[in-house]
Structure formats: C-alpha cells, structure tokens
Amino acid sequence: MLIDFFYTLRAAKLPVSVKEYLMLLEALQAGVVGPRSEDGWSLDDFYFLARTTLVKDEKHFDKFDRAFAAYFKGVEMVADFKKELPEEWLRKLLDKELTDEQKAALQKMDWDELMETLKKRLEEQQGRHEGGNKWIGTGGTSPFGHGGYNPQGVRIGGPGKNRSAVKVWEQRAYRDYDDTQELGTRNIKVALRRLRKFARQGSHLELDLPDTIRSTAANAGWLDIKMVPERHNNVKVLLLMDVGGTMDDHIQRVEELFSAVKSEFKHLEFYYFHNCVYDFMWKNNRRRFAEKFDTWDIIRKYNKDYKLIFVGDATMSPYEILQPGGSVEYHNEEPGAEWLQRLTHAFPQHAWINPEPQGVWEYRQSIDIIRRLIGDRMYPLTLKGLEESMRLLSK
C-alpha cells in the first residue's frame, strides 16, 4: 500500500525521493509513531510521520495534504466500524428545499440590525437549534448559523453554502498559491512581457559586439574588446492576491498567472489578502495570524516606481468594502475602501486583474464599488485583459 502512496505523491509533483521513502519505512519499523497495536498505527500518527520524513519544504505541505487526503479518503472510517455516523450525514435530513417564492419572501437585515440581533441571540439562546428561522443553528432560514438559506446573514461554523454571509465566525485555513504550476499556455507569459523594461546593471559580463568592432577599426585593426553589463528586466511589481472563499473557484488560473509573474519579473514582491485589503496582509497562509505585515509598512517600504497589481474576484458583501468591522474574519477599525484608496494613491501605476467572467461584473455590486475606487482600472483574467493591463502599466 505504501508503494502506491509513494507514487501518488510523485504524481502530485512532490519532490519525494526513494531515499526519503526508505526513511519512512525505517521509522515505521523502529516504532517512531508509538507502539503498534493489533489495528496498526492511527492515521493521524502516520500523517505527521510521513509529512516529516517525505516533505522537506513547508511550501509543499498543501500538495502533500491534498495527495494524502485523496489517497487515504475513507480508510479510517472503513477500518473502524465502531465509529459513529458523521453528524453531517444526519444533518442532511434537516435541509430544507425552499421555493423561489419562499426565498424572495425572506428579508435582508442591514448591518447594524444584523449585529444587534446577533448580540441578542447570543444572550438569549440556551441550547442547540436546528431548522428554524430565529435562533443560531443549522438548516432553516435563520440569518445566524449554517446549512440553511438566508439572503444575508452571519455564518457560524460549518461550510458555506449560498455565499450570502456578510461575516464568518470561524478561523478558516487557506493555502498558498503554487508558484511552480506548469502553465497550460505560454501566452500568459507573452502577455506579461509587454510590461518589461530592460536596463543594463551589474559588472561588465557581456560582450558589446558593435562597440568592439568600432574600437578595433579605430585602433588600426588591433583587437579592442568592449564589455557591458548584462541587460535585466528593471520593472518592479507589487502583487496583492485575494485567497480563500470564492477565489477557490479560480485557483488553477491564478496559480498559472502567479507562476508566469514569478518567472518574468525579477523584482517581485507579493502578499495575500482575503476579499478586501485592510490594515494587514500576509505572505504565508499557514501563518497568516502569526506573521502579519502592516499595510502601512508595505506602503512605506516600496517606492512609487512599483507597479501595483491586485488579483481578486472582488466578490463579497458591500459591507466588507464600505463598513468598519465589515471584514468576515475580524473587526477592522477602518473600511476596506480607505485602504484601497491609500494603496492606489501610493502606487499611481496600478491595475486589478479579475478572474470572474466580465459578463457578470455588472451584476455584482461589490465589483462595481471596487472598479470605481481604483479608477476603472479593472481587467479580466484573459489574454486580452492581461495585454491591456500591462499596456496601461507600461505607460
């Protein structure tokens, strides 16, 4: 079974060698994960041991997690018949199928009313609730909880369903975009090259053939070799990428873009944000709460000659852009609109790349708001959109 697991990791393009695989086998034989019972090792123990021995760089953790989950899916449940049925299986029985008329009859609460009502529910509710229209629970039409339907509410725990929550009460895990993704087409890189600006930098490492010929001729035929510094792409790019939530639908295309940007621009700095930019960003999604980068520090650190590129679908509740405390993850003291204006003012050459189809932009209120905030500099993540945005930034 472990040989197939090894080939699964290799198929997922993880740099796993035979030496590391043998190390894993030795660790299992030596009882590193604890004494072996009749049922074998627990899946959790094996996961941590396998990740420690096989993965040498944390940037590959996400690939390993996906490959591990795909290979061992259902193994633990099958091996242990004493396990209880998952709660989510039973909860599906409570899901309500609402008609379009019933959905239309539900009324949205505004921001202040929603927050005040949630506060009251937390004070009054004493136990778990399912399938209702008032309390914090699962299913039903209440604006608080998860698994049901409401045109605008606060999701508390559980997976998203209709993408209508204006705030999410949980700590979610995002994964970094893979910067080694093989591009499905070279045209993305070709489109980005419109932004390149070459300058000669560094020591004299390259033969200047025209000047060598000119100097040799002027020197009566005696060879006079002339050298010049190598030419490098002198463009500086500050890349800010939306991650998680609705951006999960666009992971592959954004990874292709990210790979192309890293290969084309030597001077590249990148950060992540979720939905809208606020007072901090991060570079590693596993440590996004432990290693924050203050947005003010980012603005001060980089000069105005950096080209600022946002990548995001701009799809969110308008409260997340316009309202203090509107972030779905924490209480932001200033609205996202303030930070967008500060960034675009600090970096006059900016553009927003949107992976959402351009045909739906006019139906998304949040997209319209962000387009106005950045001076209508939003382009679709298409070859034509990339060419137009790079042409704009190169001016």
C-alpha positions, 0 to 999 in steps of 0.5 A: 500500500505504501508503494502506491502512496509513494507514487501518488505523491510523485504524481502530485509533483512532490519532490519525494525521493526513494531515499526519503521513502526508505526513511519512512519505512525505517521509522515505521519499523523502529516504532517512531509513531508509538507502539503498534497495536493489533489495528496498526498505527492511527492515521493521524500518527502516520500523517505527521510521520510521513509529512516529516520524513517525505516533505522537506519544504513547508511550501509543499505541505498543501500538495502533500495534504491534498495527495494524502487526503485523496489517497487515504479518503475513507480508510479510517472510517472503513477500518473502524466500524465502531465509529459513529455516523458523521453528524453531517450525514444526519444533518442532511435530513434537516435541509430544507428545499425552499421555493423561489417564492419562499426565498424572495419572501425572506428579508435582508437585515442591514448591518447594524440590525444584523449585529444587534440581533446577533448580540441578542441571540447570543444572550438569549439562546440556551441550547442547540437549534436546528431548522428554524428561522430565529435562533443560531443553528443549522438548516432553516432560514435563520440569518445566524448559523449554517446549512440553511438559506438566508439572503444575508446573514452571519455564518457560524461554523460549518461550510458555506453554502449560498455565499450570502454571509456578510461575516464568518465566525470561524478561523478558516485555513487557506493555502498558498498559491503554487508558484511552480504550476506548469502553465497550460499556455505560454501566452500568459507569459507573452502577455506579461512581457509587454510590461518589461523594461530592460536596463543594463546593471551589474559588472561588465559580463557581456560582450558589446559586439558593435562597440568592439568592432568600432574600437578595433577599426579605430585602433588600426585593426588591433583587437579592442574588446568592449564589455557591458553589463548584462541587460535585466528586466528593471520593472518592479511589481507589487502583487496583492492576491485575494485567497480563500472563499470564492477565489477557490473557484479560480485557483488553477488560473491564478496559480498559472498567472502567479507562476508566469509573474514569478518567472518574468519579473525579477523584482517581485514582491507579493502578499495575500489578502482575503476579499478586501485589503485592510490594515494587514496582509500576509505572505504565508497562509499557514501563518497568516495570524502569526506573521502579519505585515502592516499595510502601512509598512508595505506602503512605506517600504516600496517606492512609487516606481512599483507597479501595483497589481491586485488579483481578486474576484472582488466578490463579497458583501458591500459591507466588507468594502464600505463598513468598519468591522465589515471584514468576515474574519475580524473587526477592522477599525477602518473600511476596506475602501480607505485602504484601497484608496491609500494603496492606489494613491501610493502606487499611481501605476496600478491595475486589478486583474479579475478572474470572474467572467466580465459578463457578470461584473455588472451584476455584482455590486461589490465589483462595481464599488471596487472598479470605481475606487481604483479608477476603472482600472479593472481587467479580466483574467484573459489574454486580452485583459492581461495585454491591456493591463500591462499596456496601461502599466507600461505607460 
